[in-house]
Amino acid sequence: MNLKSIEESQVALAFSSKNYSMWYLDELVNIMDSKTKYGQTVIPTFYDVDPSEVRNKKESFEEAFAKHESNYKDAVD
């Protein structure tokens, strides 16, 4: 999905599963930016994963979030 499609949507589904990629985190950042800028409704959806694993950055999410934060550290500072 491209950024324009995300921005023009009124509702976004944010899927989380144990098998996702860095692309997912990039898309999630875009979705959350659109929520802030445009008041978009975001519906989190969890497949074969406990929401607390994502929230608390456990299991496979811990490494993925660390890599993502490292890749974008300068953009956040």
VENHU-V114641 format. One record per residue. N is the residue number from 0. RES is the residue in one letter. PHI is phi in whole degrees, 0 to 359 (NA if undefined). OMEGA is omega as a letter, one per 40 degrees, with the letter a starting at -180 (* if undefined). D_FIRST is the distance of its C-alpha to the first C-alpha in Angstrom with 1 decimal. Layout:
n={N,N}
res={RES,RES}
phi={PHI,PHI}
omega={OMEGA,OMEGA}
d_first={D_FIRST,D_FIRST}
//
This chain:
n={0,1,2,3,4,5,6,7,8,9,10,11,12,13,14,15,16,17,18,19,20,21,22,23,24,25,26,27,28,29,30,31,32,33,34,35,36,37,38,39,40,41,42,43,44,45,46,47,48,49,50,51,52,53,54,55,56,57,58,59,60,61,62,63,64,65,66,67,68,69,70,71,72,73,74,75,76}
res={M,N,L,K,S,I,E,E,S,Q,V,A,L,A,F,S,S,K,N,Y,S,M,W,Y,L,D,E,L,V,N,I,M,D,S,K,T,K,Y,G,Q,T,V,I,P,T,F,Y,D,V,D,P,S,E,V,R,N,K,K,E,S,F,E,E,A,F,A,K,H,E,S,N,Y,K,D,A,V,D}
phi={NA,266,299,298,297,296,296,277,279,272,228,234,260,254,273,234,212,290,249,224,237,298,304,302,294,298,296,298,300,297,297,291,297,294,300,293,285,243,72,298,276,245,248,285,228,243,243,57,208,280,307,293,295,286,302,264,54,255,58,292,289,301,293,296,294,298,297,297,297,295,294,245,304,295,290,274,293}
omega={i,a,a,i,i,a,a,a,i,a,i,i,i,a,i,i,a,a,i,a,i,i,i,a,i,i,i,i,i,i,a,i,i,i,a,a,a,i,a,i,i,i,i,a,a,i,i,i,i,a,i,i,i,a,a,i,i,i,a,a,a,a,a,i,i,i,a,i,i,a,a,a,a,a,a,a,*}
d_first={0.0,3.8,6.8,8.4,6.5,7.1,10.5,11.5,11.1,14.5,13.7,11.2,11.9,12.3,13.3,15.9,17.8,20.2,18.0,15.0,14.3,14.1,10.4,10.6,12.9,11.0,8.1,11.2,12.9,10.4,10.7,14.4,14.8,13.6,16.0,18.7,18.3,17.6,19.0,15.9,16.9,15.4,16.5,16.8,17.1,19.1,19.6,22.7,23.0,25.1,23.5,26.3,25.1,21.9,23.9,26.7,24.7,26.7,26.5,23.5,21.8,24.7,24.1,20.3,20.8,23.7,21.8,19.0,21.7,23.7,20.9,20.4,24.0,24.8,22.0,23.3,27.0}
//
